[in-house]
């Protein structure tokens, strides 16, 4: 290979060659156009797009994924089909969530919507009526400044992702970005209600940091309230765990909702063979039911799974209700699960506040990727 030798990477009409030239140059690649009719460029046919031979792998990656590197005009979206929502605050603990979202999108043929929210300034107390206009004007200017800064950070983040795609560090997946004003959990929930993404992927802190800094409350609120499957990814999870998700612990109550959640899990990961352990969490009502009836229900669910989800392997374990989190942590440590799946029933506001869901509790106790499926 002669690095500085010019080679032809594509042949197009002038109308198609010129935008490709601009795109490649924007990404740092030297480009020449040959066979252009200089007197009437627009009627040129067979225009050769020539680049340095050393830039060929990068140029091909950009051209083959041109939808990703083209910046859409206002009002235009490159998203088609299924969509994965990826909320971000641009912090390091979101990196693993980004990697997982791109991996899932690549395997499922989905696209990604990256969402960031910023909080508007709050009105202070004791403002006189005569000062209201001046205050509102200053408040609007501050809001505009905050919005501009948030959009600038998003543009920089998007550029960083495109660089990772160019280098091959991330799969080539189409994505767009959205910046909205509002409290993060409320913005995420509202966006999910209005746009119905197929999955939400969120990064979380490690267990020690969650408990010490109370970080994770946004994710916990989304898990408790959202009616879209949500995937949480701890910041300290091993990269191999993300790329090779296989061993799944599925929390079940031996009821009809388990089958709904299992079907969703199966469809989300239809491209791979999962090893699923059904972890039965006995409810208080089951004490009066008797071990024989519970055992029969367990076998029926196991048989149903093996018949309807042949692409997965299934077995079952049981944990005691009074030591759920301790038993659950032991099961995770012993079995080396690299993903948890928790069906989440719709609950009242009172129940969410005073009796958080299992998913909410596990979020603060386990450093394992967890998918929560509303049923």
DAMOJO-V471452 format. One record per run of one state. SS is the DSSP state (H for helix, E for strand, C for the rest). FROM is the first residue (numbers start at 0). LEN is the number of residues. Records with the same first field share a line. If there is no record, write none. Layout:
SS=FROM-LEN + FROM-LEN
This chain:
C=0-5 + 12-1 + 26-4 + 34-6 + 43-3 + 64-1 + 69-13 + 87-4 + 108-2 + 118-10 + 167-7 + 181-2 + 195-3 + 204-2 + 213-3 + 225-4 + 234-4 + 243-3 + 252-3 + 268-6 + 281-2 + 287-3 + 308-4 + 319-1 + 335-3 + 344-4 + 354-3 + 363-6 + 374-1
E=5-7 + 30-4 + 46-6 + 82-5 + 110-8 + 174-7 + 198-6 + 229-5 + 246-6 + 274-7 + 312-7 + 338-6 + 369-5
H=13-13 + 40-3 + 52-12 + 65-4 + 91-17 + 128-39 + 183-12 + 206-7 + 216-9 + 238-5 + 255-13 + 283-4 + 290-18 + 320-15 + 348-6 + 357-6
